[in-house]
Amino acid sequence: MLRRGRPGLIGMAARTAVVAGTATAVSGNVQRRQQARANEQYQQEAYEAQAQQDAMDAAAARAVANAAPPAPPAPAAPADDVTSKLTQLASLHSQGILSDAEFASAKAKLLS
């Protein structure tokens, strides 16, 4: 017996299963494609960020290489210089070359 017209319960269930399966497959494909595009975009952005960082590092290295050399340290001898001059004045005073007044005046100049 051949039925014509509306499908029966099993036919409706089969049709619904086919439609649902197709919808699930299409949805899964769309989702995978979107995920692949998002991953590709992320990789491209990461590559560009790394390239930019490398360029900034290279520029900083060039700036450091082209920088003027540091100034030589200032002589730290003023305290030693005063000490040596006072020693020299004391030696001259003890030898009698400088009088007490001259020694006191020269020493006051050095210490001021």
C-alpha positions, 0 to 999 in steps of 0.5 A, a space after each residue: 500500500 502506497 501512501 500519498 499526502 502527508 508523511 507519517 510519524 517516522 517520516 517526520 522524525 527522519 526529516 527533522 533528524 536530517 534538518 537538525 544534523 545538517 544545521 549542526 554540521 553547518 554550525 560546526 563548520 562556521 564555528 571552526 572557520 571563525 576560530 581559524 580566522 581568529 587564530 590567524 589574526 592573533 598570530 599576525 598581530 603577535 608577529 607584528 608586535 614582535 617585529 615592532 619590539 625588535 625595531 625598538 630594541 635595535 633603535 635603542 641599541 643604536 642610540 646607546 652605541 652612538 651616545 657620547 662616551 661618559 665624561 672622565 671622572 673629576 679628580 678627587 684630589 682636592 682633599 689630597 691636594 690641600 693636605 699635600 700643600 699643608 705638608 709642604 708649607 709645614 716643611 718650609 716653615 720647619 726649615 725656616 723659609 717661612 716665618 710664623 706669620 707667613 705660615 699662618 697666612 698661607 695655611 688660612 688661605 688653603 683652608 678657606 
